[in-house]
Amino acid sequence: MEVEPEMKKEPSVNQEVELDVTKHNKQAMKKQNMVIAEGLDKRNIQEPRIYYALQEESFYFAGHHISIRESIDTCGALISPGAVALCQFLENNQQEVNLKDKAVLEIGAGTGILSIVACLLGAWVTATDLPDILPNLTFNLMRNTKGHSRYTPQVTALTWGQALERDFSYSSYHYDYVLAAEVVYHHECLDKLLETMRHFCRPGSQTILLWANKIRFQSDVKFTECFKSSFNTTLLSELPQQEVRIYKATGKE
């Protein structure tokens, strides 16, 4: 008597993203622990000094190998689980979120991985961050998109809540999508961040904001509440193991 083989269950989109994020998270923690240990050995004190170091991370999104140079001297130069999750979401949901020939702005772009994936998916991208982040951001964007994207990505400085109308006047700058990943953490700029999101995603506009975030602090919870009260929001994806959520938002009257 023949026994039919057991059917293999295909992982869901959320499971695939969660596996990718888990793998990256473990690698990042291992690297960071090694650097911290080195700092402790050299200084022989309880509070380690994080020495500047360049790291390379490799990914495969949108049919391309992506190599990211990151450093551990600033949080803006590290790849976050939320950014990886949103990259995977954009790749897996291209019918729902079609970036081809769309104007896309990323705030707090960091290493640039999210902007790179948006470029490879056909978007015209403007990646923004603080001035000291821009050199590495530009390096990563250009090395991974040159010859592979429909449009050359733009890089420009943007400090949340500062000179928004002067540098990004609403009458001149219109974006189809605004992307943000892991821009909320324990800092004092959350009001300015929300102000910046509101500036680009106004009531009556067609702009869609996609925000991915990992819950770490009480400030994350508080900001999420303010975010939901400021925009019309939809929870697109949730990765419980990683505590990463991806929201879609539009301007609220």
C-alpha atoms as one frame of an Amber mdcrd trajectory, in Angstrom:
protein
   0.000   0.000   0.000   1.491   3.321  -1.080   1.507   6.216   1.341   1.062
   9.633  -0.138   3.868  11.998   0.819   3.029  14.752   3.239   2.503  18.074
   1.518   5.069  20.723   2.415   3.423  23.847   3.797   4.641  27.030   2.116
   5.645  29.820   4.497   3.470  32.917   4.569   4.779  36.344   3.535   5.053
  37.367   7.185   6.965  34.164   8.011   9.405  34.764   5.142  10.038  38.323
   6.269  10.378  37.225   9.882  12.968  34.582   8.974  15.008  37.121   7.019
  14.811  39.681   9.817  15.696  37.085  12.470  18.780  35.991  10.517  19.963
  39.557  10.068  19.228  40.460  13.689  21.344  37.589  15.004  24.242  38.539
  12.715  24.071  42.193  13.749  23.964  41.324  17.464  26.951  38.996  17.075
  29.007  41.695  15.371  28.054  44.332  17.914  28.884  42.032  20.843  32.321
  41.341  19.350  33.065  45.043  19.071  31.821  45.736  22.596  33.965  42.912
  23.966  36.996  44.351  22.199  36.318  47.743  23.756  36.100  46.180  27.226
  39.374  44.315  26.769  41.204  47.459  25.690  39.860  49.757  28.384  39.155
  47.244  31.190  36.118  49.187  32.392  32.419  48.445  32.742  31.159  50.880
  30.112  32.623  49.907  26.723  33.712  52.432  24.180  32.430  51.641  20.689
  35.319  52.026  18.288  34.606  53.137  14.731  34.506  50.206  12.345  33.136
  49.543   8.895  31.051  46.438   8.311  29.647  44.932   5.127  26.191  43.371
   4.895  24.878  41.528   1.848  21.254  41.151   0.777  19.290  39.988  -2.241
  16.247  42.053  -3.156  14.433  42.818  -6.401  16.632  40.405  -8.339  19.890
  42.074  -7.322  22.677  41.448  -4.852  22.992  44.435  -2.538  26.120  45.229
  -0.548  25.758  47.704   2.317  28.599  49.418   4.119  27.623  50.236   7.673
  29.397  51.476  10.774  28.693  51.265  14.481  29.681  54.764  15.543  26.181
  56.092  14.899  22.733  54.495  14.854  22.057  56.080  11.458  24.739  53.904
   9.885  23.361  50.542  10.995  20.836  48.369   9.183  17.690  47.884  11.238
  15.213  44.984  11.362  12.404  47.361  10.368  14.238  48.458   7.218  14.847
  44.850   6.162  11.213  43.969   6.842   9.927  46.896   4.776  12.299  46.005
   1.909  10.914  42.468   1.912   7.347  43.768   2.071   7.867  46.063  -0.938
   9.357  43.232  -2.960   6.594  40.782  -2.050   3.698  43.201  -2.583   4.495
  45.007  -5.824   0.893  44.903  -7.019  -0.370  46.535  -3.841   2.529  48.998
  -3.648   3.665  49.707  -7.204   6.737  51.947  -7.063   7.509  51.949 -10.780
   7.879  55.553 -12.021   6.697  56.860  -8.646   8.305  59.763  -6.755   9.511
  58.383  -3.422  11.020  60.194  -0.444  12.760  58.399   2.405  13.256  60.193
   5.709  15.998  58.930   8.014  17.486  56.831   5.203  20.564  55.747   7.194
  22.555  53.182   5.220  20.186  53.567   2.266  19.050  49.968   1.936  15.362
  50.897   1.740  15.996  53.614  -0.866  18.126  51.175  -2.849  15.329  48.610
  -2.996  12.833  51.319  -3.990  15.191  52.358  -6.817  15.551  48.783  -8.020
  11.752  48.503  -8.057  11.591  51.427 -10.481  11.042  54.469  -8.256  12.533
  57.933  -8.549  14.002  58.242  -5.067  15.147  61.084  -2.868  16.978  59.773
   0.220  17.369  62.141   3.167  19.138  62.154   6.509  21.367  64.314   8.695
  24.432  65.849   6.985  26.983  63.566   8.679  25.124  60.476   7.436  25.070
  61.531   3.774  28.576  60.411   2.642  28.016  56.757   3.523  24.399  56.941
   2.355  25.527  58.268  -1.041  28.246  55.620  -1.303  25.792  52.768  -0.712
  23.147  54.183  -3.047  25.480  54.718  -5.968  27.354  51.430  -5.689  24.099
  49.442  -5.699  21.933  51.330  -8.202  24.300  52.534 -10.930  23.378  50.712
 -14.112  20.524  48.867 -12.380  17.822  51.502 -11.812  15.533  53.534 -14.064
  16.404  56.761 -12.249  19.498  58.065 -10.500  18.678  58.447  -6.797  19.005
  61.860  -5.173  20.556  62.432  -1.749  19.910  65.536   0.316  20.109  66.702
   3.914  16.942  66.902   5.965  16.742  67.697   9.648  13.286  66.877  10.972
  11.156  69.919  11.602  13.690  72.414  10.258  13.241  74.605   7.168  10.670
  72.225   5.720   8.737  74.846   3.792  11.942  76.491   2.563  13.753  73.344
   1.397  10.735  71.142   0.596   7.919  73.565  -0.130   4.585  71.815  -0.500
   3.849  73.749  -3.691   6.990  72.406  -5.399   7.587  68.955  -3.952   5.015
  66.194  -4.321   5.773  62.560  -3.525   3.697  59.492  -4.226   5.247  57.635
  -1.296   7.130  58.600   1.831   9.147  55.771   3.403  10.387  55.593   6.981
  11.971  52.654   8.798  13.177  52.575  12.404  13.083  56.346  12.745  11.496
  56.132  16.193  13.711  55.331  19.134  14.668  56.932  22.450  15.413  60.484
  21.352  14.035  63.988  21.798  12.994  64.589  18.175   9.703  62.710  18.066
   7.590  65.861  17.823   9.788  67.088  14.968   9.524  63.693  13.282   5.731
  63.784  13.412   5.782  67.366  12.112   7.940  66.234   9.191   5.629  63.336
   8.376   2.643  65.688   8.419   4.430  68.135   6.116   4.905  65.527   3.399
   1.670  63.619   3.925  -1.061  66.258   4.124  -4.845  65.953   4.137  -6.210
  65.889   0.609  -2.916  64.840  -0.941  -2.383  61.516  -2.666   0.825  60.822
  -0.726   1.049  57.472   1.039   3.333  57.054   4.040   4.812  53.613   4.763
   6.376  53.312   8.202   8.086  50.247   9.675   9.136  50.164  13.306  10.366
  47.799  15.987   8.936  48.345  19.463  11.819  48.877  21.883  10.910  51.660
  24.290   7.853  53.301  25.755   8.570  56.176  23.375   7.768  53.815  20.473
   4.342  53.096  21.961   3.653  56.754  22.643   4.704  57.816  19.146   2.542
  55.105  17.568  -0.489  56.491  19.404   0.270  60.009  18.140   0.886  58.635
  14.641  -2.498  56.890  14.565  -4.302  60.007  15.760  -2.563  62.168  13.122
  -3.158  59.977  10.049  -5.595  57.511   8.579  -3.652  54.333   9.282  -3.749
  50.674   8.268  -1.595  47.926   9.750  -0.149  46.190   6.679   2.061  43.599
   8.343   3.093  42.495  11.813   6.011  40.284  12.827   5.289  39.330  16.449
   8.623  37.623  17.109  10.552  40.701  16.028   7.956  43.188  17.313   8.087
  44.913  13.915   4.982  46.526  12.464   4.465  48.101   9.042   1.845  50.831
   8.720   0.273  52.571   5.766  -0.917  56.130   6.392  -2.597  58.969   4.542
  -3.311  62.551   5.557  -6.120  63.050   8.029  -8.498  66.030   8.030
